[in-house]
């Protein structure tokens, strides 16, 4: 087992580890680093759902706080993020236990998106996420949005 390969050529290390697993050569596995990478994969899924919720929340906030500037791209982004979140949860159902935290983190990044892309002031936006998860995925929310696909 070449544990140094993990630090010097991660890409090659991943292929070697996969080969060892496929061949049942457990003695060749770099167990410490392999466990770390598996944990990291789970954290990436958590980060992905938080990021997608952030984009979704940011665009819903923009939709509600700037009705005069609404665009089709905001509609499409809202719909796309909803679909991606649903797909992510279908493929990883245990992520549902992380939803409340993901909404909190997503709200923080959604606020940053609104503040960076609009003239809206932070004091004019909610301090906590005003949406529950069911609303965020509801294709009829907000009431005045029309989804095209």
C-alpha positions as CSV (number, residue, x, y, z in Angstrom):
1,X,0.0,0.0,0.0
2,X,1.4,3.4,-1.0
3,X,-0.1,5.9,1.5
4,X,2.2,8.6,0.1
5,X,0.3,8.4,-3.2
6,X,-2.7,10.0,-1.4
7,X,-0.7,13.2,-1.0
8,X,1.3,13.0,-4.2
9,X,-1.2,11.8,-6.8
10,X,-4.8,11.7,-5.5
11,X,-6.3,10.9,-8.8
12,X,-4.1,7.7,-9.1
13,X,-4.8,6.9,-5.5
14,X,-8.5,6.8,-6.1
15,X,-8.1,4.3,-9.0
16,X,-5.8,2.1,-6.9
17,X,-8.3,2.1,-4.0
18,X,-11.2,1.2,-6.3
19,X,-9.1,-1.6,-7.8
20,X,-8.3,-3.0,-4.4
21,X,-11.9,-2.9,-3.4
22,X,-13.1,-4.6,-6.7
23,X,-10.5,-7.3,-6.3
24,X,-11.2,-7.8,-2.6
25,X,-7.6,-6.9,-1.7
26,X,-8.4,-5.3,1.6
27,X,-4.7,-5.4,2.7
28,X,-3.9,-2.9,0.0
29,X,-6.5,-0.3,1.2
30,X,-5.5,3.0,2.7
31,X,-8.2,2.8,5.3
32,X,-7.6,6.0,7.1
33,X,-7.7,8.2,4.0
34,X,-10.4,6.1,2.4
35,X,-12.7,6.7,5.4
36,X,-11.9,10.4,5.3
37,X,-12.8,10.6,1.6
38,X,-16.1,8.7,2.1
39,X,-17.1,11.2,4.9
40,X,-16.1,14.0,2.6
41,X,-18.5,12.7,-0.1
42,X,-21.4,12.9,2.3
43,X,-20.4,16.5,3.3
44,X,-20.4,17.4,-0.4
45,X,-24.0,16.4,-0.7
46,X,-24.9,18.5,2.3
47,X,-23.0,21.4,0.8
48,X,-24.8,20.9,-2.6
49,X,-28.3,21.0,-1.1
50,X,-27.3,24.1,1.0
51,X,-26.0,25.8,-2.1
52,X,-29.1,25.0,-4.2
53,X,-31.4,26.2,-1.4
54,X,-29.3,29.4,-1.3
55,X,-29.8,30.1,-5.0
56,X,-33.5,29.2,-4.7
57,X,-34.1,31.4,-1.7
58,X,-32.2,34.3,-3.2
59,X,-34.2,34.2,-6.3
60,X,-37.5,33.9,-4.5
61,X,-36.5,36.9,-2.3
62,X,-35.6,38.9,-5.5
63,X,-38.9,37.9,-7.0
64,X,-40.9,39.0,-4.0
65,X,-38.9,42.2,-3.2
66,X,-38.4,43.4,-6.8
67,X,-41.6,42.7,-8.7
68,X,-40.8,45.4,-11.2
69,X,-37.5,43.7,-12.2
70,X,-38.7,40.1,-12.6
71,X,-37.3,38.2,-15.5
72,X,-37.8,34.9,-17.1
73,X,-34.4,33.8,-16.0
74,X,-35.5,34.2,-12.4
75,X,-38.5,31.9,-13.1
76,X,-36.3,29.3,-14.8
77,X,-33.7,29.5,-12.0
78,X,-36.3,28.9,-9.4
79,X,-37.8,26.0,-11.2
80,X,-34.4,24.4,-12.0
81,X,-33.2,24.7,-8.4
82,X,-36.5,23.1,-7.2
83,X,-36.0,20.2,-9.6
84,X,-32.4,19.7,-8.7
85,X,-33.2,19.7,-5.0
86,X,-35.9,17.2,-5.5
87,X,-33.6,15.0,-7.5
88,X,-30.9,15.3,-4.9
89,X,-33.3,14.2,-2.2
90,X,-34.6,11.3,-4.3
91,X,-31.1,10.1,-4.8
92,X,-30.1,10.8,-1.2
93,X,-33.2,10.5,1.0
94,X,-31.3,10.7,4.3
95,X,-30.4,14.3,3.4
96,X,-34.0,15.1,4.5
97,X,-32.7,15.0,8.1
98,X,-30.3,17.9,7.2
99,X,-33.0,20.1,5.6
100,X,-33.5,22.6,8.5
101,X,-29.7,23.3,8.7
102,X,-29.5,23.5,4.9
103,X,-32.3,26.1,4.8
104,X,-30.5,28.2,7.5
105,X,-27.2,28.0,5.5
106,X,-29.0,28.5,2.2
107,X,-30.8,31.5,3.6
108,X,-27.5,33.1,4.6
109,X,-26.1,32.6,1.0
110,X,-29.4,33.6,-0.5
111,X,-29.3,36.9,1.4
112,X,-25.7,37.5,0.1
113,X,-27.0,36.8,-3.5
114,X,-29.8,39.4,-3.1
115,X,-27.5,42.0,-1.5
116,X,-24.9,41.5,-4.3
117,X,-27.3,41.7,-7.2
118,X,-29.9,44.2,-6.1
119,X,-30.0,47.6,-4.4
120,X,-32.1,46.1,-1.6
121,X,-30.7,46.9,1.8
122,X,-30.1,44.2,4.4
123,X,-32.4,46.0,6.9
124,X,-35.3,45.6,4.4
125,X,-34.9,41.9,4.2
126,X,-36.0,39.2,6.7
127,X,-33.6,38.3,9.5
128,X,-34.5,34.7,9.3
129,X,-35.8,32.5,6.4
130,X,-39.5,33.3,6.0
131,X,-40.1,30.1,4.0
132,X,-40.7,26.6,5.1
133,X,-39.3,23.7,3.0
134,X,-42.7,22.8,1.5
135,X,-43.1,26.4,0.2
136,X,-39.6,26.3,-1.3
137,X,-40.5,23.3,-3.3
138,X,-44.0,24.3,-4.2
139,X,-44.2,25.2,-7.9
140,X,-47.2,27.5,-7.1
141,X,-45.2,29.6,-4.6
142,X,-45.0,32.5,-4.7
143,X,-48.6,32.9,-5.8
144,X,-47.8,35.3,-8.7
145,X,-45.1,33.1,-10.4
146,X,-45.9,31.3,-13.6
147,X,-43.8,28.3,-14.4
148,X,-43.2,27.6,-18.0
149,X,-41.7,24.1,-18.0
